[in-house]
Amino acid sequence: LNFEQYVVHRKALQKTVKSVQVVFHDMIVSGNKVVTRHTAHAIKNDGKQIKLQVIAIFEVRDGKIASCHELTHLLKGEKSDRDLGSRE
């Protein structure tokens, strides 16, 4: 995702998710790349819980995230929420 795509993605998530807590388990930095393995714990607007495992590669330019490539796996939640990591 670039920044504009992230904004679209974030707005789509706000239609479904009330709150999110992210727990970082691993972080590796090499040059301008940051790789993380983290878990997102979310509560949907209907009160149901979601848990996602995420592996992400961020590219940083001028102190800001310039791009993000991630793989998201639904650990807890409804099958209809499997696309939350890429929902637009």
C-alpha positions as CSV (number, residue, x, y, z in Angstrom):
1,L,0.0,0.0,0.0
2,N,1.0,3.5,-0.6
3,F,-0.3,6.3,1.7
4,E,-3.4,7.0,-0.4
5,Q,-4.3,3.3,-0.5
6,Y,-3.8,3.1,3.2
7,V,-6.2,5.9,3.8
8,V,-8.9,4.1,1.7
9,H,-8.2,0.9,3.6
10,R,-8.4,2.6,7.0
11,K,-11.7,4.2,6.1
12,A,-13.1,0.8,5.0
13,L,-12.0,-0.7,8.4
14,Q,-13.7,2.0,10.3
15,K,-17.0,0.9,8.9
16,T,-16.5,-2.6,10.5
17,V,-14.1,-2.2,13.4
18,K,-14.7,-0.2,16.6
19,S,-11.2,-0.7,18.2
20,V,-7.9,-2.4,17.5
21,Q,-5.0,-3.2,19.7
22,V,-1.7,-4.3,18.0
23,V,0.9,-6.4,19.7
24,F,4.3,-6.5,18.1
25,H,6.2,-9.8,18.5
26,D,9.2,-9.4,16.2
27,M,10.7,-6.4,14.4
28,I,13.8,-6.4,12.1
29,V,15.3,-3.3,10.7
30,S,17.6,-3.3,7.7
31,G,18.4,0.0,5.9
32,N,15.1,1.6,5.1
33,K,13.1,-1.6,5.6
34,V,11.3,-2.7,8.7
35,V,9.8,-6.2,9.0
36,T,7.3,-7.0,11.7
37,R,5.3,-9.9,12.9
38,H,2.4,-8.7,14.9
39,T,-1.1,-9.6,16.1
40,A,-4.1,-7.3,15.8
41,H,-6.9,-7.8,18.3
42,A,-10.0,-6.0,17.1
43,I,-13.6,-5.5,18.3
44,K,-16.1,-5.1,15.5
45,N,-19.0,-2.6,15.7
46,D,-21.3,-5.5,16.6
47,G,-19.1,-6.5,19.5
48,K,-17.6,-9.6,18.0
49,Q,-13.9,-10.2,18.3
50,I,-11.3,-10.6,15.6
51,K,-7.7,-11.7,15.9
52,L,-5.3,-11.4,13.0
53,Q,-1.6,-12.5,12.6
54,V,0.3,-10.1,10.3
55,I,3.7,-10.2,8.7
56,A,4.6,-6.8,7.2
57,I,7.4,-5.2,5.3
58,F,7.5,-1.4,5.6
59,E,9.7,0.9,3.5
60,V,10.6,4.1,5.3
61,R,11.5,7.3,3.4
62,D,12.2,10.7,5.1
63,G,11.1,9.2,8.5
64,K,7.7,8.2,7.1
65,I,6.2,4.9,6.0
66,A,6.3,5.1,2.2
67,S,4.9,1.6,1.4
68,C,3.7,-1.6,3.1
69,H,3.5,-5.1,1.9
70,E,1.8,-7.5,4.3
71,L,0.3,-10.9,4.7
72,T,-2.6,-11.2,7.1
73,H,-4.1,-14.4,8.5
74,L,-7.4,-14.5,10.4
75,L,-6.9,-16.4,13.6
76,K,-10.3,-15.7,15.2
77,G,-13.4,-14.3,13.6
78,E,-16.0,-14.9,10.9
79,K,-15.0,-16.1,7.4
80,S,-16.4,-12.9,6.0
81,D,-13.7,-11.0,7.9
82,R,-10.8,-12.9,6.1
83,D,-10.3,-9.8,3.9
84,L,-9.8,-7.3,6.7
85,G,-6.1,-7.0,5.9
86,S,-6.9,-5.8,2.4
87,R,-10.4,-4.5,2.6
88,E,-11.1,-1.3,0.6
